[in-house]
């Protein structure tokens, strides 16, 4: 569970997880269609009315088939557009990726009007 800016965020909740005592999620990120990421039985345990689920399209389609709202993005530009439109002053934004993810961080910084840092060892 991640908490920031008054929001509770869960990543890949599963039925095996213990969510007792945790607040319901405002945002759920589901990163893959496989069962260790996408577990439909876990969703009722961790969400509330108004919880937004972000996922790849194959996952979002499965979530929508359960009668839940889920959003999928075509790529880094669409994600940056959405986050920049939703972010408010004082929000803490965390982007976790094992690569450049099509330059998402730089695109997001530009959309937010922030200076893009130049790093010597940037990959």
C-alpha positions as CSV (number, residue, x, y, z in Angstrom):
1,X,0.0,0.0,0.0
2,X,1.2,3.5,-0.9
3,X,-0.3,6.6,0.7
4,X,0.2,10.1,-0.4
5,X,-1.8,13.3,-1.0
6,X,-4.7,11.8,0.8
7,X,-4.9,8.9,-1.6
8,X,-4.4,5.2,-0.9
9,X,-2.9,3.2,-3.8
10,X,-2.6,-0.6,-4.1
11,X,-0.5,-2.4,-6.7
12,X,-1.5,-5.9,-7.8
13,X,-3.7,-6.9,-4.8
14,X,-4.2,-10.7,-4.5
15,X,-6.5,-12.9,-2.5
16,X,-3.5,-14.2,-0.6
17,X,-2.8,-10.7,0.7
18,X,-3.8,-9.6,4.2
19,X,-5.7,-6.3,3.9
20,X,-7.2,-6.3,7.4
21,X,-7.0,-2.9,9.0
22,X,-5.9,-1.2,5.8
23,X,-8.1,1.6,4.4
24,X,-9.8,0.8,1.1
25,X,-7.9,1.9,-2.0
26,X,-8.6,5.1,-3.9
27,X,-6.5,3.8,-6.8
28,X,-5.6,0.2,-7.8
29,X,-2.8,-0.5,-10.3
30,X,-3.0,-3.9,-11.9
31,X,0.2,-4.5,-13.9
32,X,-0.5,-7.7,-15.8
33,X,-3.2,-10.2,-16.7
34,X,-1.5,-13.2,-14.9
35,X,-3.1,-14.4,-11.6
36,X,-0.2,-13.1,-9.5
37,X,-1.2,-9.5,-10.6
38,X,-4.9,-9.8,-11.7
39,X,-6.9,-11.5,-9.0
40,X,-10.7,-10.6,-9.4
41,X,-11.5,-12.1,-5.9
42,X,-9.2,-9.6,-4.3
43,X,-10.9,-6.5,-5.7
44,X,-14.0,-6.4,-3.3
45,X,-11.6,-6.8,-0.4
46,X,-9.6,-3.6,-1.2
47,X,-11.9,-1.2,-3.1
48,X,-14.7,1.2,-2.3
49,X,-17.2,3.2,-4.3
50,X,-15.2,5.4,-6.6
51,X,-12.0,3.4,-6.6
52,X,-10.2,3.8,-9.9
53,X,-8.4,0.9,-11.4
54,X,-5.6,1.4,-13.9
55,X,-4.4,-1.5,-16.0
56,X,-3.3,-2.7,-19.4
57,X,-6.2,-3.1,-21.8
58,X,-6.4,-6.9,-21.5
59,X,-6.7,-6.5,-17.7
60,X,-9.1,-3.5,-17.9
61,X,-11.4,-5.5,-20.1
62,X,-11.5,-8.3,-17.6
63,X,-12.2,-5.9,-14.8
64,X,-14.9,-4.2,-16.7
65,X,-16.5,-7.6,-17.3
66,X,-16.8,-7.8,-13.5
67,X,-18.9,-4.6,-13.6
68,X,-16.0,-2.4,-12.3
69,X,-14.6,0.7,-13.8
70,X,-11.0,0.3,-15.2
71,X,-8.9,2.5,-17.4
72,X,-6.2,1.6,-19.8
73,X,-3.8,4.0,-21.6
74,X,-2.3,3.8,-25.0
75,X,1.1,4.8,-23.9
76,X,3.3,7.2,-22.0
77,X,1.8,10.3,-23.6
78,X,-1.7,9.4,-22.5
79,X,-0.5,8.6,-19.0
80,X,1.3,11.9,-18.7
81,X,-1.7,13.8,-20.0
82,X,-4.0,12.1,-17.5
83,X,-1.7,12.5,-14.5
84,X,-0.9,16.1,-15.3
85,X,-4.7,16.9,-15.5
86,X,-5.4,15.2,-12.2
87,X,-2.4,16.2,-10.1
88,X,-2.8,19.0,-7.6
89,X,-0.3,21.3,-6.0
90,X,1.4,19.4,-3.1
91,X,0.8,16.0,-4.6
92,X,3.6,13.5,-4.5
93,X,3.9,11.5,-7.7
94,X,5.8,8.3,-7.9
95,X,6.7,6.6,-11.1
96,X,8.1,3.1,-10.8
97,X,9.5,1.4,-13.9
98,X,12.4,-0.9,-14.8
99,X,13.2,1.3,-17.8
100,X,12.5,4.6,-19.4
101,X,8.8,3.6,-20.2
102,X,8.9,5.6,-23.4
103,X,10.2,8.6,-21.5
104,X,7.3,8.9,-19.1
105,X,9.1,10.7,-16.4
106,X,10.4,13.4,-18.8
107,X,7.0,13.7,-20.5
108,X,5.2,14.0,-17.1
109,X,7.7,16.7,-15.9
110,X,7.2,18.7,-19.1
111,X,3.4,18.4,-18.8
112,X,3.6,19.7,-15.2
113,X,5.8,22.6,-16.3
114,X,8.8,21.4,-14.3
115,X,12.4,21.4,-15.4
116,X,13.6,18.1,-16.8
117,X,16.9,17.2,-15.1
118,X,19.9,16.2,-17.1
119,X,21.7,13.3,-15.6
120,X,25.1,12.0,-16.7
121,X,24.1,8.3,-16.3
122,X,20.6,8.5,-17.6
123,X,19.6,5.3,-19.5
